[in-house]
Amino acid sequence: HHLSATYRIKPVSANRFVAQGQITADIEQACVITLDPVEQRLSIDFSVEFRPSEQLQHSGALDFSDIDSEDPEPIENGLIRMGRLVYELIAARCDLYPRRGGEALDRLSSGSDDQTESHPFAELARLKSGDQS
């Protein structure tokens, strides 16, 4: 497995900084179907602004006027936490449902050969009607 993060932190103004760089990672996850290992290579370019946490707005009101812009990350106790940022960027780019090539999930059945009633509550409907077959 491999993880590499290269970045440069530059001051923008008083107490504001921008971190720009690239992350490369080789990760391994379990296939959601077979549980076999699935490898994925990530390459992430990033540019993130950091501000002191007391300068960040926490009004609680949602503002969708600039939905595509990234929210600035906090500078906490004078520290820029790049490890946390790297972790969050990798976690956001991982495949949520990794599968080995060619694997597919077959529809699960309740053991009944009758496929005429395939909705989720078919078994309950059968029990309610008194059909004990």
DSSP file with accessible surface (Angstrom, degrees, kcal/mol):
  #  RESIDUE AA STRUCTURE BP1 BP2  ACC     N-H-->O    O-->H-N    N-H-->O    O-->H-N    TCO  KAPPA ALPHA  PHI   PSI    X-CA   Y-CA   Z-CA
    1    1 A H              0   0  173      0, 0.0     2,-0.4     0, 0.0    26,-0.1   0.000 360.0 360.0 360.0 153.4    0.0    0.0    0.0
    2    2 A H  E     +A   26   0A  85     24,-0.8    24,-2.7     2,-0.0     2,-0.4  -0.992 360.0 176.9-141.5 139.6    1.1    3.5   -0.7
    3    3 A L  E     +A   25   0A 105     -2,-0.4     2,-0.4    22,-0.2    22,-0.2  -0.973   8.0 170.0-142.9 128.5    0.2    7.0    0.5
    4    4 A S  E     -A   24   0A  44     20,-2.9    20,-2.8    -2,-0.4     2,-0.4  -0.994   7.0-178.5-139.7 131.4    1.9   10.2   -0.6
    5    5 A A  E     +A   23   0A  37     -2,-0.4     2,-0.4    18,-0.2    18,-0.2  -0.985   2.9 178.5-130.7 120.1    0.9   13.8    0.1
    6    6 A T  E     +A   22   0A  86     16,-2.6    16,-2.6    -2,-0.4     2,-0.3  -0.981  17.4 151.7-119.4 134.7    2.8   16.7   -1.3
    7    7 A Y  E     -A   21   0A 110     -2,-0.4     2,-0.4    14,-0.2    14,-0.2  -0.980  34.3-141.6-156.4 164.1    1.6   20.2   -0.6
    8    8 A R  E     -A   20   0A 173     12,-2.5    12,-2.3    -2,-0.3     2,-0.5  -1.000  13.7-150.7-132.9 131.6    2.6   23.8   -0.1
    9    9 A I  E     -A   19   0A  67     -2,-0.4    10,-0.2    10,-0.2    -2,-0.0  -0.921  18.8-177.2-106.4 124.1    1.0   26.2    2.4
   10   10 A K  E     -A   18   0A 103      8,-2.8     8,-2.6    -2,-0.5     2,-0.2  -0.953  27.6-117.1-122.2 140.0    1.1   29.8    1.4
   11   11 A P  E     -A   17   0A  98      0, 0.0     6,-0.3     0, 0.0     3,-0.1  -0.517  25.8-179.4 -72.4 139.8   -0.2   32.8    3.3
   12   12 A V  E     -     0   0A  75      4,-3.0     2,-0.3     1,-0.5     5,-0.2   0.766  65.7 -34.0-103.1 -45.3   -3.1   34.7    1.6
   13   13 A S  E >  S-A   16   0A  55      3,-1.3     3,-2.2     0, 0.0    -1,-0.5  -0.877 100.6 -31.7-158.5-172.6   -3.6   37.4    4.2
   14   14 A A  T 3  S-     0   0   83      1,-0.3     3,-0.1    -2,-0.3     0, 0.0  -0.326 130.9  -9.7 -56.9 120.4   -3.3   37.9    7.9
   15   15 A N  T 3  S+     0   0   99      1,-0.2     2,-0.4    -2,-0.1    -1,-0.3   0.617 113.1 108.4  65.4  15.7   -4.2   34.6    9.5
   16   16 A R  E <   +A   13   0A  72     -3,-2.2    -4,-3.0    35,-0.2    -3,-1.3  -0.987  42.2 174.6-124.7 135.9   -5.4   33.0    6.2
   17   17 A F  E     -AB  11  50A  61     33,-2.2    33,-3.4    -2,-0.4     2,-0.4  -0.933  21.2-145.5-136.7 156.9   -3.6   30.3    4.3
   18   18 A V  E     -AB  10  49A  30     -8,-2.6    -8,-2.8    -2,-0.3     2,-0.5  -0.995   9.2-158.0-125.2 129.8   -4.1   28.2    1.3
   19   19 A A  E     +AB   9  48A   0     29,-3.1    29,-2.8    -2,-0.4     2,-0.4  -0.936  15.7 179.1-105.0 124.7   -2.8   24.6    1.0
   20   20 A Q  E     +AB   8  47A  88    -12,-2.3   -12,-2.5    -2,-0.5     2,-0.3  -0.980  23.5  99.5-125.4 140.1   -2.3   23.3   -2.5
   21   21 A G  E     -AB   7  46A  20     25,-2.2    25,-2.6    -2,-0.4     2,-0.3  -0.970  55.3 -85.9 176.8-162.2   -1.0   19.9   -3.5
   22   22 A Q  E     -AB   6  45A  72    -16,-2.6   -16,-2.6    -2,-0.3     2,-0.4  -0.997  19.2-157.7-141.3 143.8   -1.6   16.4   -4.5
   23   23 A I  E     -AB   5  44A   0     21,-2.7    21,-3.0    -2,-0.3     2,-0.4  -0.969   7.8-173.8-119.2 132.7   -2.4   13.1   -2.8
   24   24 A T  E     +AB   4  43A  35    -20,-2.8   -20,-2.9    -2,-0.4     2,-0.3  -0.995  13.4 168.9-123.2 136.6   -1.7    9.7   -4.3
   25   25 A A  E     -AB   3  42A   3     17,-2.1    17,-3.2    -2,-0.4     2,-0.6  -0.995  30.1-152.4-148.8 139.8   -2.8    6.6   -2.5
   26   26 A D  E     +AB   2  41A  44    -24,-2.7   -24,-0.8    -2,-0.3     2,-0.3  -0.973  33.2 179.9-107.2 115.7   -3.2    2.9   -3.2
   27   27 A I  E     - B   0  40A  30     13,-2.9    13,-2.4    -2,-0.6     2,-0.4  -0.784  20.6-148.3-118.5 162.3   -6.0    1.6   -1.1
   28   28 A E  E     + B   0  39A  94     -2,-0.3     2,-0.3    11,-0.2    11,-0.2  -0.998  19.3 171.3-132.5 129.3   -7.6   -1.8   -0.5
   29   29 A Q  E     - B   0  38A  54      9,-2.7     9,-3.1    -2,-0.4     2,-0.4  -0.863  37.4 -97.8-128.4 166.6  -11.3   -2.3    0.4
   30   30 A A  E     - B   0  37A  55     -2,-0.3     6,-0.1     7,-0.2     2,-0.1  -0.698  39.8-111.7 -87.4 135.5  -13.5   -5.4    0.6
   31   31 A C     >  -     0   0    0      5,-3.0     4,-1.5    -2,-0.4    68,-0.2  -0.422  20.7-136.0 -61.2 133.7  -15.7   -6.2   -2.3
   32   32 A V  T  4 S+     0   0   70     66,-2.9    -1,-0.1     1,-0.2    67,-0.1   0.649 100.6  37.7 -71.2 -11.1  -19.3   -5.7   -1.2
   33   33 A I  T  4 S+     0   0   47     65,-0.3    -1,-0.2     3,-0.1    66,-0.1   0.843 134.3  14.5-103.5 -50.9  -20.4   -8.9   -2.9
   34   34 A T  T  4 S-     0   0   45      2,-0.1    -2,-0.1    66,-0.0    65,-0.1   0.565  87.1-130.0-104.3 -12.6  -17.5  -11.5   -2.4
   35   35 A L     <  +     0   0  134     -4,-1.5    -3,-0.1     1,-0.3     3,-0.1   0.541  60.8 141.6  67.4   8.8  -15.6   -9.7    0.4
   36   36 A D        -     0   0   62     -6,-0.1    -5,-3.0     1,-0.1    -1,-0.3  -0.428  63.9 -86.4 -71.5 155.5  -12.4  -10.3   -1.7
   37   37 A P  E     -B   30   0A  77      0, 0.0     2,-0.4     0, 0.0    -7,-0.2  -0.391  41.2-164.4 -66.9 138.5   -9.9   -7.4   -1.7
   38   38 A V  E     -B   29   0A  23     -9,-3.1    -9,-2.7    -2,-0.1     2,-0.3  -0.996   8.0-150.1-124.0 123.5  -10.4   -4.7   -4.2
   39   39 A E  E     -B   28   0A 151     -2,-0.4     2,-0.4   -11,-0.2   -11,-0.2  -0.728  14.4-177.0 -96.5 145.3   -7.6   -2.3   -4.9
   40   40 A Q  E     -B   27   0A  55    -13,-2.4   -13,-2.9    -2,-0.3     2,-0.5  -0.999  16.8-146.9-141.2 137.9   -8.0    1.3   -6.0
   41   41 A R  E     -B   26   0A 176     -2,-0.4     2,-0.4   -15,-0.2   -15,-0.2  -0.919  18.5-164.8-105.5 127.1   -5.5    4.0   -7.0
   42   42 A L  E     -B   25   0A  12    -17,-3.2   -17,-2.1    -2,-0.5     2,-0.4  -0.913  13.4-177.2-112.9 140.8   -6.5    7.5   -6.1
   43   43 A S  E     -B   24   0A  73     -2,-0.4     2,-0.5   -19,-0.2   -19,-0.2  -0.958  13.8-179.0-135.4 114.8   -4.9   10.7   -7.4
   44   44 A I  E     -B   23   0A   2    -21,-3.0   -21,-2.7    -2,-0.4     2,-0.4  -0.966  15.0-163.6-125.3 119.6   -6.3   13.9   -5.8
   45   45 A D  E     -B   22   0A 116     -2,-0.5     2,-0.3   -23,-0.2   -23,-0.2  -0.835  23.9-179.8 -93.6 139.4   -5.4   17.5   -6.5
   46   46 A F  E     -B   21   0A  20    -25,-2.6   -25,-2.2    -2,-0.4     2,-0.3  -0.972  29.6-174.1-143.4 155.6   -6.5   19.9   -3.9
   47   47 A S  E     +B   20   0A  65     -2,-0.3     2,-0.4   -27,-0.2   -27,-0.2  -0.894  22.8 174.8-145.3 113.0   -6.6   23.6   -3.0
   48   48 A V  E     -B   19   0A  11    -29,-2.8   -29,-3.1    -2,-0.3     2,-0.3  -0.982  22.5-139.5-130.1 134.3   -8.0   24.3    0.5
   49   49 A E  E     -B   18   0A  49     -2,-0.4    24,-3.1   -31,-0.2     2,-0.4  -0.702  15.1-157.5 -91.2 142.8   -8.2   27.6    2.4
   50   50 A F  E     +Bc  17  73A   1    -33,-3.4   -33,-2.2    -2,-0.3    30,-0.0  -0.970  14.7 171.4-120.3 136.9   -7.5   27.7    6.1
   51   51 A R  E     - c   0  74A  71     22,-2.4    24,-2.4    -2,-0.4   -35,-0.2  -0.968  45.5 -84.9-136.1 154.9   -8.8   30.4    8.6
   52   52 A P  E >>  - c   0  75A  10      0, 0.0     3,-2.1     0, 0.0     4,-0.6  -0.323  43.2-120.4 -57.3 139.8   -8.8   30.7   12.3
   53   53 A S  G >4 S+     0   0   42     22,-1.9     3,-1.1     1,-0.3    23,-0.1   0.826 111.7  60.8 -57.4 -31.4  -11.8   28.8   13.7
   54   54 A E  G 34 S+     0   0  154     21,-0.2    -1,-0.3     1,-0.2    22,-0.0   0.709 101.0  55.4 -71.4 -15.1  -13.2   32.0   15.3
   55   55 A Q  G <4 S+     0   0   84     -3,-2.1     2,-0.3     2,-0.1    -1,-0.2   0.575  87.0  97.8 -89.4 -10.9  -13.3   33.7   11.8
   56   56 A L  S << S-     0   0   24     -3,-1.1     2,-0.4    -4,-0.6    17,-0.0  -0.589  79.8-118.3 -80.9 140.3  -15.5   30.9   10.4
   57   57 A Q        +     0   0  177     -2,-0.3     3,-0.1     1,-0.1    -2,-0.1  -0.641  33.8 171.9 -81.1 128.6  -19.2   31.6   10.3
   58   58 A H        +     0   0  152     -2,-0.4    -1,-0.1     1,-0.1    -2,-0.0  -0.406  26.0 137.9-128.2  53.4  -21.3   29.2   12.3
   59   59 A S        -     0   0   93      2,-0.2     3,-0.1     1,-0.1    -1,-0.1   0.730  60.9-131.2 -74.1 -21.5  -24.7   30.8   12.0
   60   60 A G        +     0   0   75      1,-0.3     2,-0.3    -3,-0.1    -1,-0.1   0.212  69.7 120.2  88.3 -17.7  -26.6   27.6   11.4
   61   61 A A        -     0   0   75      1,-0.0     2,-0.4     2,-0.0    -1,-0.3  -0.635  66.5-122.6 -81.6 138.2  -28.4   29.1    8.4
   62   62 A L        -     0   0  143     -2,-0.3     2,-0.5    -3,-0.1    -1,-0.0  -0.659  23.0-165.4 -83.0 133.7  -27.9   27.3    5.1
   63   63 A D        +     0   0  120     -2,-0.4     3,-0.3     1,-0.1    -2,-0.0  -0.956  15.7 171.3-122.9 111.0  -26.4   29.4    2.3
   64   64 A F    >   +     0   0  140     -2,-0.5     3,-0.9     1,-0.2     4,-0.1   0.231  50.6 104.6-101.2  13.5  -26.7   27.9   -1.1
   65   65 A S  T 3  S+     0   0   95      1,-0.3    -1,-0.2     2,-0.1     3,-0.1   0.840  95.1  24.4 -66.4 -31.7  -25.6   31.0   -3.0
   66   66 A D  T >  S+     0   0  100     -3,-0.3     3,-1.3     1,-0.1    -1,-0.3  -0.506  74.5 158.5-130.6  64.1  -22.1   29.6   -3.7
   67   67 A I  T <   +     0   0  110     -3,-0.9    -1,-0.1     1,-0.3    -2,-0.1   0.767  69.7  56.4 -63.5 -27.7  -22.8   25.8   -3.5
   68   68 A D  T 3  S+     0   0  147     -3,-0.1    -1,-0.3    -4,-0.1     2,-0.2   0.628  86.8  95.2 -82.9 -12.7  -19.7   24.9   -5.6
   69   69 A S  S <  S-     0   0   55     -3,-1.3     2,-0.3     1,-0.1    -3,-0.1  -0.509  77.5-118.2 -81.4 149.0  -17.1   26.6   -3.4
   70   70 A E        -     0   0  151     -2,-0.2   -21,-0.1     1,-0.1    -1,-0.1  -0.632  25.2-119.5 -82.6 139.8  -15.3   24.8   -0.7
   71   71 A D        -     0   0  129     -2,-0.3   -22,-0.1     1,-0.1    -1,-0.1  -0.568  36.7-104.9 -73.4 142.8  -15.8   25.8    2.9
   72   72 A P        -     0   0   32      0, 0.0   -22,-0.2     0, 0.0    -1,-0.1  -0.353  31.6-122.8 -67.5 149.9  -12.6   27.0    4.6
   73   73 A E  E     -c   50   0A  37    -24,-3.1   -22,-2.4     1,-0.1     2,-0.2  -0.657  30.9-106.1 -89.0 151.1  -11.0   24.6    7.0
   74   74 A P  E     -c   51   0A  21      0, 0.0     2,-0.7     0, 0.0     7,-0.4  -0.483  12.2-142.2 -81.4 145.6  -10.3   25.8   10.6
   75   75 A I  E     -c   52   0A  17    -24,-2.4   -22,-1.9    -2,-0.2     2,-0.5  -0.947  28.5-162.2 -96.9 114.9   -7.0   26.6   12.1
   76   76 A E  B >   -D   79   0B  65      3,-1.7     3,-1.9    -2,-0.7     0, 0.0  -0.911  64.3 -15.6-109.8 123.9   -7.3   25.3   15.6
   77   77 A N  T 3  S-     0   0  151     -2,-0.5    -1,-0.2     1,-0.3     3,-0.1   0.851 127.4 -56.3  54.8  36.0   -5.0   26.4   18.4
   78   78 A G  T 3  S+     0   0   67     -3,-0.2     2,-0.4     1,-0.2    -1,-0.3   0.563 112.5 120.9  77.7   9.4   -2.6   27.8   15.7
   79   79 A L  B <   -D   76   0B  90     -3,-1.9    -3,-1.7     2,-0.0     2,-0.7  -0.885  54.3-150.3-113.7 136.0   -2.3   24.5   13.9
   80   80 A I        -     0   0   46     -2,-0.4     2,-1.3    -5,-0.2     3,-0.2  -0.913  20.1-148.3 -97.4 115.0   -3.1   23.5   10.4
   81   81 A R     >  +     0   0  101     -2,-0.7     4,-1.5    -7,-0.4    -2,-0.0  -0.654  28.6 165.5 -92.6  87.8   -4.1   19.9   10.5
   82   82 A M  H  > S+     0   0   13     -2,-1.3     4,-2.9     1,-0.2     5,-0.2   0.836  72.0  61.9 -72.4 -32.6   -3.0   18.5    7.2
   83   83 A G  H  > S+     0   0   58      1,-0.2     4,-2.4     2,-0.2    -1,-0.2   0.926 105.3  46.9 -59.4 -43.9   -3.3   14.8    8.3
   84   84 A R  H  > S+     0   0   76      2,-0.2     4,-2.7     1,-0.2    -1,-0.2   0.920 112.2  50.7 -63.4 -42.5   -7.0   15.3    8.9
   85   85 A L  H  X S+     0   0    4     -4,-1.5     4,-2.5     2,-0.2     5,-0.2   0.934 110.3  48.9 -61.9 -45.8   -7.4   17.0    5.6
   86   86 A V  H  X S+     0   0   15     -4,-2.9     4,-2.3     1,-0.2     5,-0.2   0.945 112.5  48.9 -59.4 -46.6   -5.6   14.2    3.7
   87   87 A Y  H  X S+     0   0  166     -4,-2.4     4,-2.8    -5,-0.2    -2,-0.2   0.934 112.2  47.9 -58.8 -47.6   -7.7   11.6    5.5
   88   88 A E  H  X S+     0   0   79     -4,-2.7     4,-2.1     1,-0.2    -1,-0.2   0.893 111.2  50.1 -64.5 -39.5  -11.0   13.4    4.7
   89   89 A L  H  X S+     0   0   35     -4,-2.5     4,-1.0     2,-0.2    -1,-0.2   0.912 113.2  46.0 -66.3 -40.7  -10.1   13.8    1.0
   90   90 A I  H >X S+     0   0   25     -4,-2.3     4,-1.1    -5,-0.2     3,-0.7   0.946 112.4  50.6 -65.5 -46.2   -9.2   10.1    0.6
   91   91 A A  H 3< S+     0   0   47     -4,-2.8     3,-0.4     1,-0.3    -2,-0.2   0.882 108.5  52.9 -61.0 -36.1  -12.3    9.0    2.4
   92   92 A A  H 3< S+     0   0   81     -4,-2.1    -1,-0.3     1,-0.2    -2,-0.2   0.767 112.6  44.5 -71.7 -22.6  -14.5   11.3    0.2
   93   93 A R  H << S+     0   0  129     -4,-1.0    -1,-0.2    -3,-0.7    -2,-0.2   0.535  86.1 110.6-100.3  -8.4  -13.0    9.7   -3.0
   94   94 A C  S  < S-     0   0   29     -4,-1.1     2,-0.3    -3,-0.4     3,-0.0  -0.387  82.1-100.6 -65.8 146.4  -13.1    6.0   -2.0
   95   95 A D        -     0   0   74      1,-0.2    -1,-0.1    -2,-0.1    -2,-0.1  -0.514  27.8-150.7 -65.7 124.5  -15.6    3.9   -3.9
   96   96 A L  S    S+     0   0  135     -2,-0.3    -1,-0.2     1,-0.3    -2,-0.1   0.825  91.6  26.7 -68.9 -32.1  -18.6    3.5   -1.6
   97   97 A Y  S    S-     0   0  160      2,-0.0    -1,-0.3    -3,-0.0   -66,-0.1  -0.598  84.5-166.5-131.1  72.9  -19.5    0.1   -3.0
   98   98 A P        -     0   0    4      0, 0.0   -66,-2.9     0, 0.0     2,-0.4  -0.325   7.9-176.1 -67.4 139.7  -16.3   -1.5   -4.3
   99   99 A R        -     0   0  130    -68,-0.2     2,-0.1   -67,-0.1     3,-0.1  -0.995  27.9-117.2-134.5 143.1  -16.7   -4.6   -6.5
  100  100 A R    >   -     0   0  113     -2,-0.4     3,-2.1     1,-0.1   -62,-0.1  -0.451  58.7 -76.5 -68.9 151.7  -14.2   -6.9   -8.1
  101  101 A G  T 3  S+     0   0   81      1,-0.3    -1,-0.1    -2,-0.1     3,-0.1  -0.212 116.2   8.4 -53.4 129.0  -14.4   -6.8  -11.9
  102  102 A G  T 3  S+     0   0   86      1,-0.3    -1,-0.3    -3,-0.1     2,-0.3   0.357  91.4 134.0  85.1  -7.1  -17.4   -8.7  -13.3
  103  103 A E    <   +     0   0   75     -3,-2.1     2,-0.3     2,-0.0    -1,-0.3  -0.576  29.4 179.5 -80.1 139.0  -19.1   -9.3   -9.9
  104  104 A A        -     0   0   60     -2,-0.3     2,-0.7    -3,-0.1    -4,-0.0  -0.980  29.8-118.7-137.0 150.9  -22.8   -8.7   -9.7
  105  105 A L        -     0   0  122     -2,-0.3     2,-0.2     3,-0.0     3,-0.0  -0.802  27.3-146.1 -92.9 116.2  -25.4   -9.0   -6.9
  106  106 A D        -     0   0  132     -2,-0.7     2,-0.2     1,-0.1     0, 0.0  -0.556  32.4 -95.5 -78.1 147.5  -28.1  -11.5   -7.8
  107  107 A R        -     0   0  191     -2,-0.2     2,-0.2     1,-0.1    -1,-0.1  -0.432  42.4-127.9 -64.2 129.1  -31.6  -10.7   -6.4
  108  108 A L        -     0   0  150     -2,-0.2     2,-0.3    -3,-0.0    -1,-0.1  -0.570  22.6-156.8 -79.6 142.1  -32.0  -12.5   -3.2
  109  109 A S        -     0   0   81     -2,-0.2     4,-0.1     1,-0.0     9,-0.0  -0.803  24.5-124.1-115.9 163.1  -35.1  -14.7   -2.8
  110  110 A S        -     0   0   96     -2,-0.3     3,-0.1     2,-0.2    -2,-0.0   0.274  63.5 -91.5 -88.1  10.9  -36.9  -15.8    0.4
  111  111 A G  S    S+     0   0   62      1,-0.3     2,-0.3     2,-0.0    -1,-0.1   0.297  90.7 125.9  97.8 -10.5  -36.6  -19.5   -0.7
  112  112 A S        -     0   0   53      1,-0.1    -1,-0.3     2,-0.1    -2,-0.2  -0.661  52.6-152.8 -83.7 136.5  -40.0  -19.5   -2.5
  113  113 A D  S    S+     0   0  156     -2,-0.3     2,-0.8    -3,-0.1    -1,-0.1   0.618  72.0  98.6 -81.7 -12.1  -40.0  -20.7   -6.1
  114  114 A D        +     0   0   85      1,-0.2     3,-0.4     3,-0.0    -2,-0.1  -0.659  46.3 175.9 -79.6 109.2  -43.1  -18.6   -6.8
  115  115 A Q        +     0   0  119     -2,-0.8     3,-0.2     1,-0.2    -1,-0.2   0.331  56.0  95.5 -95.2   6.3  -41.8  -15.4   -8.4
  116  116 A T  S    S+     0   0  112      1,-0.3     2,-0.7     2,-0.1    -1,-0.2   0.847  89.2  42.4 -68.1 -32.5  -45.3  -13.9   -9.1
  117  117 A E        +     0   0   95     -3,-0.4    -1,-0.3     1,-0.1    -3,-0.0  -0.870  66.9 151.7-113.8  96.8  -45.2  -11.9   -5.8
  118  118 A S        +     0   0   64     -2,-0.7    -1,-0.1    -3,-0.2    -2,-0.1   0.315  30.8 116.2-109.5   7.9  -41.7  -10.4   -5.6
  119  119 A H  S >  S-     0   0   93      1,-0.1     3,-1.9     2,-0.0     4,-0.3  -0.354  80.3-104.4 -74.8 161.7  -42.4   -7.3   -3.6
  120  120 A P  T 3  S+     0   0  119      0, 0.0     3,-0.3     0, 0.0     4,-0.2   0.769 118.1  45.9 -60.1 -25.9  -40.8   -7.0   -0.1
  121  121 A F  T 3> S+     0   0  133      1,-0.2     4,-2.4     2,-0.1     5,-0.2   0.218  76.8 107.9-104.2  16.8  -44.0   -7.8    1.8
  122  122 A A  H <> S+     0   0   15     -3,-1.9     4,-2.3     1,-0.2    -1,-0.2   0.904  80.1  50.8 -60.4 -41.9  -45.2  -10.8   -0.3
  123  123 A E  H  > S+     0   0   78     -3,-0.3     4,-2.3    -4,-0.3    -1,-0.2   0.913 110.7  48.8 -64.9 -39.9  -44.3  -13.2    2.5
  124  124 A L  H  > S+     0   0  106     -4,-0.2     4,-2.6     1,-0.2    -1,-0.2   0.908 110.4  51.2 -65.4 -40.5  -46.3  -11.1    5.0
  125  125 A A  H  X S+     0   0   43     -4,-2.4     4,-2.0     2,-0.2     6,-0.2   0.904 109.2  51.1 -62.6 -39.9  -49.3  -11.0    2.7
  126  126 A R  H  X>S+     0   0   53     -4,-2.3     5,-1.4     1,-0.2     4,-0.5   0.935 112.1  46.4 -64.0 -43.0  -49.2  -14.7    2.3
  127  127 A L  H ><5S+     0   0   79     -4,-2.3     3,-1.0     1,-0.2    -2,-0.2   0.908 111.1  52.2 -65.7 -39.9  -49.2  -15.2    6.1
  128  128 A K  H 3<5S+     0   0  189     -4,-2.6    -1,-0.2     1,-0.3    -2,-0.2   0.878 105.7  54.4 -65.1 -36.0  -52.0  -12.7    6.5
  129  129 A S  H 3<5S-     0   0   89     -4,-2.0    -1,-0.3    -5,-0.2    -2,-0.2   0.605 116.0-115.5 -75.9  -9.2  -54.2  -14.5    4.0
  130  130 A G  T <<5 +     0   0   46     -3,-1.0     2,-0.8    -4,-0.5    -3,-0.2   0.495  64.3 147.9  89.7   3.6  -53.7  -17.8    5.9
  131  131 A D      < +     0   0   73     -5,-1.4    -1,-0.3    -6,-0.2    -2,-0.1  -0.615  19.2 177.1 -74.5 109.2  -51.8  -19.6    3.1
  132  132 A Q              0   0  146     -2,-0.8    -1,-0.1    -3,-0.1    -5,-0.1   0.207 360.0 360.0-100.4  15.3  -49.5  -21.9    5.0
  133  133 A S              0   0  117     -7,-0.1    -2,-0.0     0, 0.0    -7,-0.0  -0.072 360.0 360.0 -72.6 360.0  -47.9  -23.6    2.0
